[in-house]
Amino acid sequence: MSTENNLQNLYENSIKILTDLIAFKTISGENNSPLIDYCENILKSLGAESFRTYDDEKKRVNLFSTLKAKKTNGKTPIILSGHTDVVPVSKGWSTDPFAATIKEDKLYGRGSCDMKGFIACVLAYAPILSNSNLDRDIHFSFTFDEETACIGAPILIKELKKRGIVNGICIVGEPTNMKIIDSHKGCYEYTTYFEGLAGHSSEPNKGVSAVEYAARYTNKLVELREKLKEREPKDSIFNPPYSTLQVGGIFGGIAHNVIADKCHVNWETRPVVKEDGIFLNKEIDKYANEVLLPEMKKVYPNSSIKKHIIGEIIAFDRIKNSEACEFVSSITGDNSREVVSFGTEAGLFQEIGISTVVCGPGSIQQAHKIDEFIKLDELKKCLIFLEGVKNKSIN
């Protein structure tokens, strides 16, 4: 069979698999085990060895599968990594978001771009890898709930460390138009809960307004945001070049004439360096515990302020002479390096010593949007790239 015909068959299979993957409604926070079963069945039929890790309820699953090398010669193992969850769907789609639809040169569907397109290509190409004379292990890493502050990946990473799987080249297939991404900021998400004492608005001195204290807390966050700008690293490669902070919402109160006893604030920060995250949390916790809470407790001793960590995605740092970046460059011929504003699981793999790069099909400009799509040519580019991975992984 000619190379052109082989690529066409792989391409058609990737579309079939992507169609199947989109049909699984794996919205963040919901059960993704049927999709994981689907992926594992494909890989198991090819002789891959797998293990799973779970959330506390065992409804959301990470899968880690391995095609073992037939003969090793010291080459670094490859990890092909993707998340299985997608963001929720809003009204306004012109097609069924969970039924893949091809129009001209695009395939529409929730997760088509972010990032089931990459997973589909990997699964379509897996039979080629399994039939090759591999001289390095090829791992497949599929995680849950990346879209909600990377909740699933840390559970997998913990198991990888336990099993001693801390050496490798990890390719995180987020949509980059197959460009090499070697750095992004961290992303820390929090919800801070305030509980005071309800009462009649005519006697504010007898109540503790959770809304008012939440507002003061928010004002302090805005003040600290300016401090983060002052901490801008001289050699920052990001735009904006400093750590950012954003308040996503303040929620509390039931009526004009009732002192609100409950309120919460959703907020996030994207630190350029880990030290900025430490600084910010130290300062806001100090303000909450040493200024606000004592005032609240004077009126109502059971008042409370509790900060809940939704997730802390560590930054993905630029590494000089990165093995992962150089590996991808050797296949694509592209020696450029770019940074992105969105977060990924890359920093988690990097943290345990695995050389990591972000590179995958599709454009982030289409992610999370109504009528999300991936250009069909991007699937072909990814399959050609995986051919390069194979060629560098055989005797």
VODREN-860815 format. One record per residue (C-alpha): residue number from 1; residue in three letters; x, y negated, z. Coordinates in steps of 0.05 Angstrom, whole numbers, plus 5000, padded with zeros to 4 digits. Example, Ala and Ser with C-alpha at 12.3 -4.5 7.8 and 13.67 -1.06 7.14 Angstrom:
<recs>
<i 1&aa Ala&east 5246&north 5090&up 5156>
<i 2&aa Ser&east 5273&north 5021&up 5143>
</recs>
This chain:
<recs>
<i 1&aa Met&east 5000&north 5000&up 5000>
<i 2&aa Ser&east 5027&north 4931&up 4982>
<i 3&aa Thr&east 5043&north 4880&up 5036>
<i 4&aa Glu&east 4988&north 4835&up 5007>
<i 5&aa Asn&east 4936&north 4890&up 5012>
<i 6&aa Asn&east 4959&north 4908&up 5081>
<i 7&aa Leu&east 4951&north 4836&up 5104>
<i 8&aa Gln&east 4882&north 4832&up 5073>
<i 9&aa Asn&east 4860&north 4895&up 5111>
<i 10&aa Leu&east 4888&north 4867&up 5176>
<i 11&aa Tyr&east 4854&north 4801&up 5163>
<i 12&aa Glu&east 4787&north 4834&up 5151>
<i 13&aa Asn&east 4795&north 4876&up 5214>
<i 14&aa Ser&east 4813&north 4815&up 5255>
<i 15&aa Ile&east 4748&north 4781&up 5233>
<i 16&aa Lys&east 4709&north 4844&up 5252>
<i 17&aa Ile&east 4742&north 4846&up 5321>
<i 18&aa Leu&east 4733&north 4771&up 5331>
<i 19&aa Thr&east 4659&north 4779&up 5314>
<i 20&aa Asp&east 4654&north 4833&up 5368>
<i 21&aa Leu&east 4692&north 4791&up 5419>
<i 22&aa Ile&east 4649&north 4729&up 5409>
<i 23&aa Ala&east 4587&north 4771&up 5421>
<i 24&aa Phe&east 4611&north 4784&up 5493>
<i 25&aa Lys&east 4584&north 4725&up 5534>
<i 26&aa Thr&east 4646&north 4719&up 5577>
<i 27&aa Ile&east 4632&north 4651&up 5607>
<i 28&aa Ser&east 4679&north 4633&up 5663>
<i 29&aa Gly&east 4655&north 4661&up 5729>
<i 30&aa Glu&east 4614&north 4716&up 5697>
<i 31&aa Asn&east 4626&north 4790&up 5687>
<i 32&aa Asn&east 4678&north 4803&up 5632>
<i 33&aa Ser&east 4686&north 4878&up 5643>
<i 34&aa Pro&east 4648&north 4899&up 5579>
<i 35&aa Leu&east 4698&north 4859&up 5537>
<i 36&aa Ile&east 4756&north 4888&up 5576>
<i 37&aa Asp&east 4728&north 4958&up 5564>
<i 38&aa Tyr&east 4726&north 4943&up 5490>
<i 39&aa Cys&east 4798&north 4919&up 5489>
<i 40&aa Glu&east 4824&north 4976&up 5531>
<i 41&aa Asn&east 4789&north 5028&up 5488>
<i 42&aa Ile&east 4824&north 5002&up 5426>
<i 43&aa Leu&east 4892&north 5001&up 5460>
<i 44&aa Lys&east 4881&north 5068&up 5495>
<i 45&aa Ser&east 4866&north 5101&up 5428>
<i 46&aa Leu&east 4935&north 5078&up 5405>
<i 47&aa Gly&east 4970&north 5110&up 5465>
<i 48&aa Ala&east 4977&north 5047&up 5508>
<i 49&aa Glu&east 4983&north 5054&up 5583>
<i 50&aa Ser&east 4940&north 5005&up 5622>
<i 51&aa Phe&east 4923&north 4979&up 5691>
<i 52&aa Arg&east 4871&north 4930&up 5716>
<i 53&aa Thr&east 4867&north 4878&up 5770>
<i 54&aa Tyr&east 4802&north 4849&up 5797>
<i 55&aa Asp&east 4768&north 4792&up 5833>
<i 56&aa Asp&east 4739&north 4807&up 5902>
<i 57&aa Glu&east 4673&north 4830&up 5873>
<i 58&aa Lys&east 4707&north 4873&up 5819>
<i 59&aa Lys&east 4664&north 4842&up 5765>
<i 60&aa Arg&east 4718&north 4800&up 5733>
<i 61&aa Val&east 4777&north 4838&up 5707>
<i 62&aa Asn&east 4849&north 4828&up 5682>
<i 63&aa Leu&east 4877&north 4880&up 5635>
<i 64&aa Phe&east 4951&north 4895&up 5625>
<i 65&aa Ser&east 4968&north 4947&up 5573>
<i 66&aa Thr&east 5035&north 4972&up 5546>
<i 67&aa Leu&east 5057&north 5005&up 5482>
<i 68&aa Lys&east 5122&north 5038&up 5505>
<i 69&aa Ala&east 5185&north 5034&up 5463>
<i 70&aa Lys&east 5203&north 5099&up 5429>
<i 71&aa Lys&east 5276&north 5084&up 5442>
<i 72&aa Thr&east 5302&north 5026&up 5482>
<i 73&aa Asn&east 5366&north 4988&up 5467>
<i 74&aa Gly&east 5362&north 4932&up 5518>
<i 75&aa Lys&east 5315&north 4886&up 5480>
<i 76&aa Thr&east 5271&north 4841&up 5522>
<i 77&aa Pro&east 5199&north 4865&up 5526>
<i 78&aa Ile&east 5145&north 4823&up 5493>
<i 79&aa Ile&east 5081&north 4801&up 5528>
<i 80&aa Leu&east 5022&north 4779&up 5483>
<i 81&aa Ser&east 4978&north 4740&up 5530>
<i 82&aa Gly&east 4907&north 4712&up 5525>
<i 83&aa His&east 4848&north 4695&up 5568>
<i 84&aa Thr&east 4780&north 4727&up 5556>
<i 85&aa Asp&east 4734&north 4674&up 5586>
<i 86&aa Val&east 4701&north 4617&up 5549>
<i 87&aa Val&east 4669&north 4552&up 5572>
<i 88&aa Pro&east 4593&north 4546&up 5578>
<i 89&aa Val&east 4551&north 4528&up 5517>
<i 90&aa Ser&east 4512&north 4462&up 5513>
<i 91&aa Lys&east 4453&north 4447&up 5467>
<i 92&aa Gly&east 4463&north 4424&up 5396>
<i 93&aa Trp&east 4497&north 4483&up 5362>
<i 94&aa Ser&east 4478&north 4492&up 5289>
<i 95&aa Thr&east 4489&north 4568&up 5295>
<i 96&aa Asp&east 4482&north 4620&up 5350>
<i 97&aa Pro&east 4546&north 4607&up 5392>
<i 98&aa Phe&east 4552&north 4681&up 5408>
<i 99&aa Ala&east 4543&north 4707&up 5337>
<i 100&aa Ala&east 4604&north 4694&up 5293>
<i 101&aa Thr&east 4585&north 4656&up 5231>
<i 102&aa Ile&east 4630&north 4644&up 5171>
<i 103&aa Lys&east 4619&north 4580&up 5131>
<i 104&aa Glu&east 4668&north 4566&up 5075>
<i 105&aa Asp&east 4738&north 4570&up 5107>
<i 106&aa Lys&east 4716&north 4570&up 5180>
<i 107&aa Leu&east 4690&north 4620&up 5230>
<i 108&aa Tyr&east 4643&north 4590&up 5282>
<i 109&aa Gly&east 4628&north 4616&up 5352>
<i 110&aa Arg&east 4643&north 4602&up 5425>
<i 111&aa Gly&east 4714&north 4625&up 5438>
<i 112&aa Ser&east 4732&north 4631&up 5365>
<i 113&aa Cys&east 4787&north 4580&up 5374>
<i 114&aa Asp&east 4798&north 4583&up 5450>
<i 115&aa Met&east 4822&north 4637&up 5449>
<i 116&aa Lys&east 4789&north 4700&up 5424>
<i 117&aa Gly&east 4819&north 4688&up 5355>
<i 118&aa Phe&east 4888&north 4705&up 5382>
<i 119&aa Ile&east 4863&north 4766&up 5420>
<i 120&aa Ala&east 4828&north 4791&up 5356>
<i 121&aa Cys&east 4892&north 4785&up 5316>
<i 122&aa Val&east 4932&north 4821&up 5369>
<i 123&aa Leu&east 4882&north 4878&up 5372>
<i 124&aa Ala&east 4878&north 4882&up 5296>
<i 125&aa Tyr&east 4954&north 4887&up 5292>
<i 126&aa Ala&east 4962&north 4936&up 5350>
<i 127&aa Pro&east 4956&north 4998&up 5306>
<i 128&aa Ile&east 5015&north 4974&up 5265>
<i 129&aa Leu&east 5056&north 4966&up 5328>
<i 130&aa Ser&east 5036&north 5035&up 5355>
<i 131&aa Asn&east 5057&north 5068&up 5290>
<i 132&aa Ser&east 5125&north 5032&up 5289>
<i 133&aa Asn&east 5190&north 5056&up 5316>
<i 134&aa Leu&east 5190&north 5005&up 5373>
<i 135&aa Asp&east 5255&north 4993&up 5409>
<i 136&aa Arg&east 5223&north 4948&up 5461>
<i 137&aa Asp&east 5159&north 4951&up 5502>
<i 138&aa Ile&east 5101&north 4910&up 5476>
<i 139&aa His&east 5053&north 4887&up 5531>
<i 140&aa Phe&east 4982&north 4861&up 5523>
<i 141&aa Ser&east 4957&north 4814&up 5578>
<i 142&aa Phe&east 4883&north 4795&up 5579>
<i 143&aa Thr&east 4859&north 4753&up 5638>
<i 144&aa Phe&east 4794&north 4725&up 5667>
<i 145&aa Asp&east 4774&north 4655&up 5686>
<i 146&aa Glu&east 4831&north 4615&up 5657>
<i 147&aa Glu&east 4782&north 4559&up 5642>
<i 148&aa Thr&east 4767&north 4550&up 5716>
<i 149&aa Ala&east 4837&north 4532&up 5740>
<i 150&aa Cys&east 4869&north 4599&up 5722>
<i 151&aa Ile&east 4835&north 4640&up 5776>
<i 152&aa Gly&east 4849&north 4707&up 5745>
<i 153&aa Ala&east 4922&north 4703&up 5724>
<i 154&aa Pro&east 4952&north 4696&up 5794>
<i 155&aa Ile&east 4921&north 4762&up 5813>
<i 156&aa Leu&east 4954&north 4795&up 5753>
<i 157&aa Ile&east 5020&north 4760&up 5766>
<i 158&aa Lys&east 5021&north 4786&up 5837>
<i 159&aa Glu&east 5013&north 4857&up 5811>
<i 160&aa Leu&east 5067&north 4847&up 5758>
<i 161&aa Lys&east 5116&north 4826&up 5813>
<i 162&aa Lys&east 5095&north 4887&up 5854>
<i 163&aa Arg&east 5109&north 4933&up 5795>
<i 164&aa Gly&east 5175&north 4898&up 5778>
<i 165&aa Ile&east 5151&north 4872&up 5711>
<i 166&aa Val&east 5188&north 4806&up 5715>
<i 167&aa Asn&east 5230&north 4809&up 5652>
<i 168&aa Gly&east 5201&north 4791&up 5585>
<i 169&aa Ile&east 5184&north 4742&up 5530>
<i 170&aa Cys&east 5113&north 4719&up 5540>
<i 171&aa Ile&east 5074&north 4689&up 5482>
<i 172&aa Val&east 5011&north 4654&up 5507>
<i 173&aa Gly&east 4966&north 4649&up 5446>
<i 174&aa Glu&east 4929&north 4585&up 5462>
<i 175&aa Pro&east 4908&north 4545&up 5400>
<i 176&aa Thr&east 4969&north 4505&up 5377>
<i 177&aa Asn&east 4963&north 4514&up 5301>
<i 178&aa Met&east 5020&north 4563&up 5310>
<i 179&aa Lys&east 5065&north 4506&up 5334>
<i 180&aa Ile&east 5114&north 4519&up 5391>
<i 181&aa Ile&east 5093&north 4488&up 5457>
<i 182&aa Asp&east 5146&north 4490&up 5512>
<i 183&aa Ser&east 5117&north 4445&up 5566>
<i 184&aa His&east 5054&north 4418&up 5598>
<i 185&aa Lys&east 5034&north 4384&up 5663>
<i 186&aa Gly&east 5004&north 4421&up 5721>
<i 187&aa Cys&east 4930&north 4416&up 5737>
<i 188&aa Tyr&east 4904&north 4418&up 5808>
<i 189&aa Glu&east 4829&north 4418&up 5819>
<i 190&aa Tyr&east 4795&north 4404&up 5886>
<i 191&aa Thr&east 4727&north 4393&up 5918>
<i 192&aa Thr&east 4727&north 4356&up 5984>
<i 193&aa Tyr&east 4665&north 4366&up 6028>
<i 194&aa Phe&east 4641&north 4315&up 6079>
<i 195&aa Glu&east 4591&north 4332&up 6134>
<i 196&aa Gly&east 4563&north 4278&up 6179>
<i 197&aa Leu&east 4498&north 4265&up 6216>
<i 198&aa Ala&east 4432&north 4249&up 6182>
<i 199&aa Gly&east 4387&north 4194&up 6208>
<i 200&aa His&east 4341&north 4136&up 6192>
<i 201&aa Ser&east 4372&north 4081&up 6151>
<i 202&aa Ser&east 4345&north 4029&up 6201>
<i 203&aa Glu&east 4394&north 4055&up 6253>
<i 204&aa Pro&east 4460&north 4067&up 6216>
<i 205&aa Asn&east 4499&north 4064&up 6281>
<i 206&aa Lys&east 4466&north 4130&up 6303>
<i 207&aa Gly&east 4485&north 4169&up 6241>
<i 208&aa Val&east 4548&north 4187&up 6202>
<i 209&aa Ser&east 4540&north 4175&up 6128>
<i 210&aa Ala&east 4578&north 4229&up 6090>
<i 211&aa Val&east 4568&north 4188&up 6026>
<i 212&aa Glu&east 4603&north 4127&up 6055>
<i 213&aa Tyr&east 4662&north 4167&up 6080>
<i 214&aa Ala&east 4666&north 4203&up 6013>
<i 215&aa Ala&east 4667&north 4135&up 5979>
<i 216&aa Arg&east 4725&north 4112&up 6023>
<i 217&aa Tyr&east 4761&north 4177&up 6008>
<i 218&aa Thr&east 4751&north 4165&up 5934>
<i 219&aa Asn&east 4778&north 4094&up 5940>
<i 220&aa Lys&east 4840&north 4122&up 5973>
<i 221&aa Leu&east 4849&north 4170&up 5915>
<i 222&aa Val&east 4845&north 4112&up 5866>
<i 223&aa Glu&east 4897&north 4075&up 5907>
<i 224&aa Leu&east 4943&north 4136&up 5906>
<i 225&aa Arg&east 4934&north 4141&up 5831>
<i 226&aa Glu&east 4972&north 4075&up 5825>
<i 227&aa Lys&east 5026&north 4104&up 5870>
<i 228&aa Leu&east 5033&north 4162&up 5822>
<i 229&aa Lys&east 5047&north 4114&up 5765>
<i 230&aa Glu&east 5104&north 4084&up 5805>
<i 231&aa Arg&east 5134&north 4154&up 5812>
<i 232&aa Glu&east 5141&north 4163&up 5736>
<i 233&aa Pro&east 5203&north 4203&up 5720>
<i 234&aa Lys&east 5253&north 4165&up 5676>
<i 235&aa Asp&east 5260&north 4224&up 5628>
<i 236&aa Ser&east 5186&north 4242&up 5623>
<i 237&aa Ile&east 5166&north 4276&up 5558>
<i 238&aa Phe&east 5091&north 4267&up 5569>
<i 239&aa Asn&east 5039&north 4217&up 5548>
<i 240&aa Pro&east 5020&north 4185&up 5594>
<i 241&aa Pro&east 5089&north 4195&up 5625>
<i 242&aa Tyr&east 5065&north 4197&up 5698>
<i 243&aa Ser&east 5022&north 4243&up 5739>
<i 244&aa Thr&east 4948&north 4228&up 5732>
<i 245&aa Leu&east 4888&north 4232&up 5778>
<i 246&aa Gln&east 4814&north 4233&up 5760>
<i 247&aa Val&east 4751&north 4234&up 5802>
<i 248&aa Gly&east 4699&north 4278&up 5767>
<i 249&aa Gly&east 4639&north 4263&up 5811>
<i 250&aa Ile&east 4610&north 4244&up 5879>
<i 251&aa Phe&east 4548&north 4282&up 5900>
<i 252&aa Gly&east 4506&north 4268&up 5961>
<i 253&aa Gly&east 4444&north 4237&up 5991>
<i 254&aa Ile&east 4370&north 4251&up 5985>
<i 255&aa Ala&east 4335&north 4184&up 5992>
<i 256&aa His&east 4346&north 4109&up 5998>
<i 257&aa Asn&east 4326&north 4107&up 6071>
<i 258&aa Val&east 4361&north 4170&up 6096>
<i 259&aa Ile&east 4433&north 4171&up 6122>
<i 260&aa Ala&east 4466&north 4225&up 6081>
<i 261&aa Asp&east 4494&north 4281&up 6123>
<i 262&aa Lys&east 4528&north 4317&up 6065>
<i 263&aa Cys&east 4569&north 4296&up 6006>
<i 264&aa His&east 4625&north 4324&up 5963>
<i 265&aa Val&east 4676&north 4296&up 5915>
<i 266&aa Asn&east 4704&north 4333&up 5855>
<i 267&aa Trp&east 4773&north 4310&up 5834>
<i 268&aa Glu&east 4836&north 4333&up 5799>
<i 269&aa Thr&east 4908&north 4314&up 5789>
<i 270&aa Arg&east 4957&north 4332&up 5734>
<i 271&aa Pro&east 5027&north 4327&up 5763>
<i 272&aa Val&east 5087&north 4317&up 5719>
<i 273&aa Val&east 5130&north 4348&up 5773>
<i 274&aa Lys&east 5110&north 4391&up 5832>
<i 275&aa Glu&east 5134&north 4338&up 5881>
<i 276&aa Asp&east 5079&north 4291&up 5858>
<i 277&aa Gly&east 5026&north 4343&up 5876>
<i 278&aa Ile&east 5057&north 4352&up 5945>
<i 279&aa Phe&east 5061&north 4276&up 5956>
<i 280&aa Leu&east 4988&north 4265&up 5936>
<i 281&aa Asn&east 4960&north 4321&up 5979>
<i 282&aa Lys&east 5001&north 4300&up 6039>
<i 283&aa Glu&east 4977&north 4228&up 6034>
<i 284&aa Ile&east 4903&north 4242&up 6022>
<i 285&aa Asp&east 4902&north 4295&up 6077>
<i 286&aa Lys&east 4934&north 4247&up 6125>
<i 287&aa Tyr&east 4883&north 4193&up 6109>
<i 288&aa Ala&east 4825&north 4242&up 6117>
<i 289&aa Asn&east 4850&north 4272&up 6183>
<i 290&aa Glu&east 4880&north 4211&up 6216>
<i 291&aa Val&east 4834&north 4155&up 6193>
<i 292&aa Leu&east 4766&north 4179&up 6169>
<i 293&aa Leu&east 4753&north 4241&up 6211>
<i 294&aa Pro&east 4767&north 4208&up 6279>
<i 295&aa Glu&east 4717&north 4153&up 6261>
<i 296&aa Met&east 4665&north 4204&up 6242>
<i 297&aa Lys&east 4675&north 4245&up 6305>
<i 298&aa Lys&east 4666&north 4185&up 6351>
<i 299&aa Val&east 4593&north 4184&up 6331>
<i 300&aa Tyr&east 4583&north 4258&up 6316>
<i 301&aa Pro&east 4636&north 4307&up 6343>
<i 302&aa Asn&east 4616&north 4362&up 6294>
<i 303&aa Ser&east 4632&north 4319&up 6233>
<i 304&aa Ser&east 4680&north 4351&up 6184>
<i 305&aa Ile&east 4721&north 4339&up 6122>
<i 306&aa Lys&east 4743&north 4402&up 6084>
<i 307&aa Lys&east 4784&north 4403&up 6021>
<i 308&aa His&east 4772&north 4465&up 5978>
<i 309&aa Ile&east 4824&north 4486&up 5926>
<i 310&aa Ile&east 4788&north 4505&up 5862>
<i 311&aa Gly&east 4854&north 4522&up 5830>
<i 312&aa Glu&east 4925&north 4498&up 5823>
<i 313&aa Ile&east 4955&north 4510&up 5754>
<i 314&aa Ile&east 5029&north 4499&up 5760>
<i 315&aa Ala&east 5066&north 4460&up 5707>
<i 316&aa Phe&east 5100&north 4494&up 5649>
<i 317&aa Asp&east 5170&north 4466&up 5648>
<i 318&aa Arg&east 5215&north 4454&up 5588>
<i 319&aa Ile&east 5274&north 4502&up 5592>
<i 320&aa Lys&east 5337&north 4489&up 5552>
<i 321&aa Asn&east 5354&north 4547&up 5505>
<i 322&aa Ser&east 5289&north 4583&up 5522>
<i 323&aa Glu&east 5293&north 4655&up 5499>
<i 324&aa Ala&east 5218&north 4655&up 5484>
<i 325&aa Cys&east 5221&north 4592&up 5442>
<i 326&aa Glu&east 5282&north 4615&up 5404>
<i 327&aa Phe&east 5248&north 4682&up 5391>
<i 328&aa Val&east 5186&north 4648&up 5361>
<i 329&aa Ser&east 5230&north 4600&up 5321>
<i 330&aa Ser&east 5268&north 4658&up 5291>
<i 331&aa Ile&east 5202&north 4684&up 5263>
<i 332&aa Thr&east 5167&north 4619&up 5242>
<i 333&aa Gly&east 5229&north 4580&up 5221>
<i 334&aa Asp&east 5203&north 4521&up 5260>
<i 335&aa Asn&east 5254&north 4493&up 5309>
<i 336&aa Ser&east 5210&north 4437&up 5335>
<i 337&aa Arg&east 5184&north 4435&up 5407>
<i 338&aa Glu&east 5120&north 4400&up 5428>
<i 339&aa Val&east 5083&north 4385&up 5493>
<i 340&aa Val&east 5008&north 4387&up 5505>
<i 341&aa Ser&east 4961&north 4353&up 5553>
<i 342&aa Phe&east 4919&north 4415&up 5569>
<i 343&aa Gly&east 4939&north 4468&up 5620>
<i 344&aa Thr&east 4952&north 4542&up 5608>
<i 345&aa Glu&east 4975&north 4605&up 5645>
<i 346&aa Ala&east 5045&north 4596&up 5618>
<i 347&aa Gly&east 5074&north 4566&up 5682>
<i 348&aa Leu&east 5051&north 4626&up 5722>
<i 349&aa Phe&east 5091&north 4674&up 5679>
<i 350&aa Gln&east 5150&north 4626&up 5678>
<i 351&aa Glu&east 5149&north 4621&up 5754>
<i 352&aa Ile&east 5166&north 4695&up 5762>
<i 353&aa Gly&east 5224&north 4691&up 5713>
<i 354&aa Ile&east 5190&north 4711&up 5648>
<i 355&aa Ser&east 5212&north 4667&up 5590>
<i 356&aa Thr&east 5148&north 4637&up 5562>
<i 357&aa Val&east 5122&north 4599&up 5502>
<i 358&aa Val&east 5053&north 4575&up 5481>
<i 359&aa Cys&east 5038&north 4590&up 5408>
<i 360&aa Gly&east 4973&north 4613&up 5377>
<i 361&aa Pro&east 4922&north 4603&up 5321>
<i 362&aa Gly&east 4871&north 4548&up 5318>
<i 363&aa Ser&east 4868&north 4475&up 5339>
<i 364&aa Ile&east 4856&north 4452&up 5410>
<i 365&aa Gln&east 4814&north 4396&up 5378>
<i 366&aa Gln&east 4760&north 4448&up 5365>
<i 367&aa Ala&east 4761&north 4479&up 5435>
<i 368&aa His&east 4703&north 4469&up 5483>
<i 369&aa Lys&east 4661&north 4433&up 5431>
<i 370&aa Ile&east 4593&north 4444&up 5399>
<i 371&aa Asp&east 4603&north 4486&up 5337>
<i 372&aa Glu&east 4672&north 4510&up 5358>
<i 373&aa Phe&east 4709&north 4542&up 5300>
<i 374&aa Ile&east 4775&north 4570&up 5277>
<i 375&aa Lys&east 4800&north 4562&up 5206>
<i 376&aa Leu&east 4807&north 4630&up 5174>
<i 377&aa Asp&east 4877&north 4613&up 5149>
<i 378&aa Glu&east 4899&north 4608&up 5221>
<i 379&aa Leu&east 4882&north 4682&up 5232>
<i 380&aa Lys&east 4925&north 4699&up 5172>
<i 381&aa Lys&east 4982&north 4657&up 5199>
<i 382&aa Cys&east 4977&north 4693&up 5266>
<i 383&aa Leu&east 4978&north 4762&up 5233>
<i 384&aa Ile&east 5040&north 4743&up 5192>
<i 385&aa Phe&east 5072&north 4719&up 5257>
<i 386&aa Leu&east 5056&north 4786&up 5291>
<i 387&aa Glu&east 5089&north 4821&up 5231>
<i 388&aa Gly&east 5151&north 4781&up 5250>
<i 389&aa Val&east 5145&north 4804&up 5322>
<i 390&aa Lys&east 5142&north 4876&up 5298>
<i 391&aa Asn&east 5202&north 4868&up 5253>
<i 392&aa Lys&east 5243&north 4843&up 5312>
<i 393&aa Ser&east 5219&north 4901&up 5355>
<i 394&aa Ile&east 5238&north 4961&up 5313>
<i 395&aa Asn&east 5302&north 5000&up 5301>
</recs>
